[in-house]
Amino acid sequence: MLSSRSEGLPLALVEAMLCGRPAIVTNAGGSAEIVEDNINGFIAHAPTTEAFDEALERAWARRSEWEQIGKGAAESIRKIVPFDPAAQFAKMLLEIVGEQKLSSNVSFS
């Protein structure tokens, strides 16, 4: 459960989804970009007690499906977050450096 009023994309949410846990979040920051309401988690449509309570009630009504919802969360986040983000970032940097070297070696004479 992540009842944020404002936030970027929380790493705790990404980690929970990677672990196959259904999330209950507010529609704040980047949470709604990765959680699909009633599919791989539950979204409170406003950062209010009433909206969060409503999302909790929806989640509780589907508690027998939590394992399957969590599996869906893990599958969906793996499509967004690479297996090794640090290695992917390093590869991107090396590609940029390689492009810079190529363009600096080009002569227009």
Secondary structure as UniProt FT lines:
FT   HELIX           11..18
FT   TURN            19..20
FT   STRAND          23..26
FT   TURN            29..30
FT   HELIX           31..34
FT   TURN            38..40
FT   STRAND          41..44
FT   HELIX           49..61
FT   HELIX           63..65
FT   HELIX           66..80
FT   HELIX           85..104
//
